[in-house]
């Protein structure tokens, strides 16, 4: 406990109040934190849109190669972060046909917001899918079967039964995904040093001006992360009370 | 009402193989069999909830083999009742109405009748979470019947209830069935339930139907060793038939009738075997002296094992009779049974 808390508390209390206020007035800081929050949010949104059907399929079906698919989904968790960045660049770069294709579409990955979102989605997706998958798994398939036998189509069954029972786990998944995304540094710094997200800015201030100047930004970022996790805890606690 | 031909299903854990079954309109049909026999899969196949590999299912005149479950008019009640946890009892019961064009006044009438018949008025606005097993079961029944199904499938609907309670619900089921023109198909493990409710029944084993008939028929005249064993025919012996006699081990048993010569089985229900200290001078054609080798307590009665020659008969005896006859393990005793109590196949 102390091992986790002590460094955090030390860092949180190190910068003075005025310094914190100064920092949040700094347009660059605000911009980078805002960028962090909304790219992470976008990543979570993408995970929600594409991850939900995948999570549902994985939770409901047994098929050959399912274990393999699950391992592939978990890959971004175990790959070192800079490697993720490099891997993404090697597909999205000019030397690859995919990179060329999206380049022609007018989307730039290297050093762009789009690039950041791609990276954050890549690292955050497994957290969303795994959370929502277990959410779906906890809903008895019999409820869906009964619903079908009572005349509901597959579509109606999802929206009347499955979704109302699973939305909480989706929300938790979104928070998990966003929390993971907002803390990403290694992969982002490779793909997009600029525009600067908060972790990159913290690193830059540390490199250029030292510990004292990076701390206030870090405090603000941690504050945001903690808020995210607090929401997560409240949601999961609430969930447990219900079941 | 239901006509199943050569139905074959392959799932990961269960398989159904060449199922053939005919169930009449408004019949109360019972499915029995050991765990894992595929009873639930067969119900789900009729409801359209599992993929069919080959064969056909007809409901009425219509081939429904590939029809989506929501278009079949088949309701299912699971053992765990599967009520929608986020909906109130009222919303659960009326769930199916969202998808059926049923006249409002008619559906209101059905709703009121079901609520009245199943005594659900006092819980309509509650969530399923805090309901008792019996209440959940009644809500599930009401929900299933609300949409006027042609067929109601019941998967061990009484097994999760207290024994005292089951009788009441069993009577309720009978009443529901009589008051409707719905075809009931129910899975159960309970013989008393099967005997009191069913018009006809089928016994399943390993994904196939091994015997179909009235429950009494199956009970008294099983046509395989599996069914004989399943319905509790504890005295099951392989035998050679000669004329009206059956030879099993060193014993010669008088059958009273003449089965086909050759090899077969004889089966006698344990409750049809009478135990005594002296040879009985009665109409019983078969009476053998033996040794009481085992007495085991089965709660309301005892089960006694009597070895005669190299075979062992099993007989049921009440506690009172056991005491009166002063029987204990090792005593010499006679087993007697009527030839009409013997079933051969």
Interface residues (C-beta under 8 A of the other chain):
Chain A: X62 X140 X142 X143 X145 X146 X147 X148 X149 X150 X151 X152 X153 X156 X160 X161 X164 X165
Chain B: X12 X44 X47 X48 X49 X68 X69 X70 X72 X74 X75 X76 X78 X80 X82 X84 X85 X86 X95 X96 X98 X99 X100 X143 X144 X147
